[in-house]
């Protein structure tokens, strides 16, 4: 098994290996739940692997790539995490393919592996395929003319993108920009469309903030979910950099002194949260989040057209989210996902009813101009790598 890492280089891209490394750099900066980075990337290089990929895609191509879910990195505490993980993989996949297209590597065929429960020895890709990876999608690529997008622009936006959890400026987001962000393109690979809706009116924003205040505390009080969330809480930026994943207290609550950080780490520990939950601490945290929502100029929701989305829909949702987030970043906007209100089936259904949201909601986020810079999230050493098989 061979793993290659991305290294920035100023040399002209002349081979697929160089193009893949260059495209993987911005893709690896894609957001994911808890910054868990659940994706895996394989490149078919052996004769057997290339034949398998050609059979799956029906295309005799120059190159084949396989997107995978790394089951060793996925979140599992809640059923909704299964959707979040594949959406996160789809987001990464979209940025990777955009980076390749910018260098002239065009996708000529796609096969979503909806009906292939591969894993371990069941994989069609041979012994070199990692046993902890579930293949999600295979693409065939050919060398052609570069797309209109510049790789440098894609990389620059990836470096600028942040998840801003602090206050946003109160100025409204221009209606024309929101309309542009909400525009959808044609569905691909058998996936249904993704519904995008913005909440900007005072009534809708108050209703959503009230919903958060009433219900967001459930996740803080859910033992298994909070234990998993806490496992990604890093002591400080140095700890996050060393581990290459997760998030810090500052990323949740803004700048703080060392004593306050120590107090917050103690208060957020699962045992402490369980004890404090008996006196309503989870409701205090929910009220704080609701206050941020109440002072946010816009909220975006995304939903699948069907009530039971398949894998193609999940990957398509991730692609749509990638395009939205990257475009929003280019316009100086920040996002702060409020996933806590859609991670429980009954809450998600109630939110859809109360706010008349279209489709099956899979993403909810604050949108606006951040009031202060946010620290960047770190990435694991192999987040931009791939496995040759």
PyMOL commands that set and color helices and strands:
alter all, ss='L'
color gray80, all
select helices_A, chain A and resi 16-27+33-35+47-57+81-102+120-122+151-160+175-182+202-215+217-221+223-230+237-243+249-253+258-268+270-277+281-294+311-330+339-341+345-355
alter helices_A, ss='H'
color red, helices_A
select strands_A, chain A and resi 2-4+39-43+63-70+105-112+133-143+194-199+233-234+247-248+298-304+334-337+360-368+386-388
alter strands_A, ss='S'
color yellow, strands_A
deselect
rebuild
show_as cartoon
